[in-house]
Amino acid sequence: SDGLGRTTARVAARGMVPVGSSEVPQASVTVRGVRVAILAGTERTNRPCERAPCPVMVGDGAALVEAVRAAAGTHDLVLVMLHWMKEYQEVPDAASRDLAERLTAVGAHAVVGAHPHVLGDVEALDLPGRRAFVRWSLGNFLAAGKSFTTRLAGIDRACFRRTDRGWTLASHDFTATAIRRDAGVDRPNVYQPIPLAAALIQCATKSGPFPVLRNWECAELRWLREHLDRHPSREALPPATP
């Protein structure tokens, strides 16, 4: 509770919108005249929350589904962020897929997951008249574990367009990121996310924006690029259903 309270306060103090705690279960922002609802929920925590603030718990998903249904009635776009699935799980299980489909059916336009610590697949859920964007897990953006795959994450950009039936997913692009451990020789114990493509160019040309990219780092970065190449479903959406 103490950590959650500090985190939401610091996020708010920097002009961003914290969401997902019992104090701020959801948020509403307007971007260029488009009303966007942001909801968040947590499937599990390491120990029970004994006092406020607590995370919004997903449970069987019924309450979250109703919250999304209500938000869809007053907003143009609805984004749901979920702390779910098992650690190191890259593809959804039946329960996660069922929840994503239930949320989409009542109005969610995007469902973005975290917690597994690895980059999961990206997918589009097709419903009559619209597509919803789903990222099963975004991986670790600013932290890393011992395995290579926990040092791979990225930035999704999903674009939506208005149709006569409402808003639908129009396009998606992805910027892969890697986590630097000890970000530079003189900065031990500092983690830094860097764009994977730019870092690989620096490894090849020995010139670029990062202070130092050591040989072992470049070897890791090349391995991460090879890993992504073997899993195209982590980067690109499949073609739209006719």
C-alpha angles and dihedrals in degrees: 000000000000092000093046091050093049092047096051091046093052093046091051092046089059093055097258128121117250114205137172104056127106087252093053109019093165141001138210125213133173118219117186090335094311114122112223125190118202120197129175136190141179125223097196143354130204091248136006117280106240103183140017136319097049131166118263101257119218098208109167090345096245096116092045092049090053091047090053091047090053093046091050089058093060104029138060096221131024123201121190121195117195134192096206149123126055126297114275091010109141100179127047123259122222094268094052093047091048092052093048091051092048091051092047092049092059097045115291112143095186134021116191122185137203140172104073090090091222132085110263133196125290118224145170120227109211120212128166108292099000148045125225123211118232129185107182093200132357094198127217113330099177106013137050141198130212098275121081095238093060088064093061124087138127153193120268122205112193118183124201131196132202118246133176087267096048134269122339136180109268105174144347137202131181134210111201116219133193129205118238114211112209091010099223129352093275096047110071120183093017120128119206129181112220132180106261096217095052092046092052090051089053090049090054099042100031087228130096149099100296120090097230133354108189123209094254090051091052089050090053092047092052090050091052090051090051090049091054091047089056091051108045090167088073092064112028137044118234116251117283118267109254 
